[in-house]
Amino acid sequence: MKPGILSRKVIFSIVVILIVLFGGYYFYNNINNQNGQYPWLFKGAYSVYIGSSTIKANKLVTVTATIKLFIGRINKTHYHLYFLQVFQYSSTGETIENVNDTWVPINNPNYYPVKGYHHIKTYNARVNHPKLGSREAIVYVYKSSLNTTVEVYLDAKTKWPIAYVFKDYLGRGNSLVVELKTYNIKL
């Protein structure tokens, strides 16, 4: 074998190894930074929120709410968020379900859509969550056409909801607090 051919093969091999190493490092670093900044940003991330309240209509009615969030798909710019709300009423045995899904921009974690409601204000608060303890939160306040107000409490650090508060629920002046109970994400 000629000495020039061997050195070309060695140089070519070294170049390929360097390309693979730098490409792998770039890919790993890009994904690791994305998940490091938002530890909930992975396919299959979920959280479940549960709460109940008693309201006075014609008689006392207990309303139990369950909210489930689930990330179905992720691409380079957005994640596909599934949002399920289930309201159960003790007096009638009625259950109302509402399922929504939307693509949310990854680069704007403060974007938090609530279908059927319009955003009226945002403020910061310190909240005491039974599972997570004291947390700084960003509170997004939304109002529906029926004058129900929903406050969404996002953990200020992770940008993931930790509670929902429905105020003036069903026009009865009562609040329905729905708090994070189970999840598979790091908060």
N, C-alpha and C positions, 0 to 999 in steps of 0.2 A: 504494500500500500504506500502511496506517496505521502510524504509528510504534510503537504498542503491540504489534501483531502481530509485527513484525520483532524487537523486543526479546524477546518470548516465545520465538520460534524460536531466537534466539541463546542465551538462557538455557537452554532445553531442550537444545540441542546441547552446551553446556558441561557441563550436568549429566550427559548421556549419556556424554560423553568422560571425565569424572571417574569415573563408575561403572565404565566399561570399564578405565580405568587402575588404579584401586584394586583392582578384581576381579582383573585380570591380575597386579598386584603381589602380592596375597595368594596367588593360585594358584602363581605362580612361587616365592615365598618359602617356602611350605609344602612344595612338592616339593624345592626346593633344600636346605632344612634337613634334610629326611628323608634325602636322599641324602648330604648333607654329614656327617651323624652316622654313617650306615651306608653307605659307598660301594658295598657289594655289593647294596644293596636296589634291584634293577631286574629286570624280567622278562628271562629269558635269562641271568642271572648263573650261572656254573658254576665248579667247581673239580674237579680230578682228583688223586687221591692214589695213590701206588704204593709198594709195599714187598715184601720177601721175606725169608724166614728158613728155615733148615734145622733140622728137628726130628728127634729120634730116636724112631721108633715101633718096629716090628719091624726096620726098616732106616731109613737116612737118607732123609728126604722133604723136598723143597724146596716151600715154600708161597709162592705169589705172590698178593698181594692188590691189588685195584684198587677204589677207592672213588670214586664220582662223586656230587657234589651239584649240583642244578640248581633254580633258582627258576622255577616255571612261571607262576604268577599272583600278583597282588598286589591287595588291596583296602585300604580305609582302616585296618583294624585287624590284618590278618594277611597273611602270605605263604605260598604253597604250595610246600613244599620236597620235592623228590624225592631219594631216597637209594638208590643202587645199590651193592651190595657183590658182588664177584666174587672167589672163592677158587679157585685152580688148584693141583692137587697133581701133582708130577712123577712120583711112583711109579706112580700109577694113571691119570694123564691125566684124572682127574675134574675137573669144574668145577661149583662150587656158586654159584648166584646168589640174591641176596635183594634184592627191590625193596620199598621202603616210601615212602609219601608222607604228609605231615601238614601241617596248617595251623598255623603258628607265629605267636604274637602279636608284632606289631611293637614294641609298647611294653615287651616283656620280652626283650631280646636275650640274656639269660643263660639263657633256657629252651632246653634242647637235649635233645630226646627221643631215646632209643636203644631201639628196639623189642626186646623180649625180655630187657632188662636193667633192673635197678632201681638208682637213684642211691644211692650209699653215702657219698660225701663230695666236697667241693670244696676246692681249695687254690690258692694262687698260686705260680708258679715262673718262673724266667728260663730260657729255652731258646735253644739255638743251632741255627737252621734253616739247612740248606745253601744255600737260595736267598734267604732273607729276612734272614739274620744273626741277631744277638742280639735277642730279643723277650721282653717280659713276657707271660705267658700265665696264663689261668684254666684250671685243670685240673679236669675233671669226671670222677669215677671211678664206673664202673658195674660191677655184677656180675651174671652170668647164673646160672641154676639149675644149670649145669654147672661152676660155679666159675671160669669164664673172666672175667677182669677186663679192661675196656676203659677206657683213659684217653683223653679227648678234650681236646686242647690247643687252646683258643680264644685267638686273639690278643687281648690285653687291650684294645687300642685299638679295633680294628675289629669285634670280637665274631664273627669268622669262624674256623672250624677251620683249623689249620695242620698238625696231625698227629694220628694215632690210634696208640695203643700197645695191642696185645692181649697181656696177660700170662697166663702159664700156658696158652698156646694149646694146645688139644686135651689138656689135662691133662699136658703134657709138660714144664712148667717153663720153656719157652722164651718169649721175647718176639718179637712180630712188629710191627715199626715201619713204619707206612704214612704217608709224608710227602707234603705238597703238592708237586705237580710242575708242573701247568699250570692256568691260570685266566684269566678275562677281567675280573677285578675289581681294584680298587685296594686294595693292602694296605700 
